[in-house]
Amino acid sequence: MGVRAAMQRAVTSLRSDRTGKSLPTEASDPMRILVVNDDQNVLDVAERLLIGDGHVPILTGAPQAALQIARSMRPGAIFLDVLMPGFDGWDLLAALKADPETSDIPVLMICMLGERRKALVAGAAGVIAKPLDAAGVRAAMARLAARQSSSR
């Protein structure tokens, strides 16, 4: 599935409750994951991994646009690269957590494991180690799912 098809699938899967948060139409609906990374190769890998695991990737190489995408698409999680020129991952994480419309979306930082503590202190839900691989993405998603089920 290409980026256009993934975006179309994500848009058609939107349904809002009274608070404006997206809800799955069924319990088995795929989770929309916003991936923000300026490296097209990483976006391609993330797309393949997420689609392979039944998720709907929403991909952007423009961190400046990610806040608006998160507001409008209401992804279930955001994978956010740390190292990007200009508006980097730390800046975007701060903006996401400061915005009432996006502050509750879990953000997983794509970074070196040595930056885990900094990411958690800054408000990230967790870290996905570089380079992205299937095992790392699945482990991060499992930790996120466990965290979300324990907070209910």
Disulfide bonds with the S-S distance in Angstrom:
none
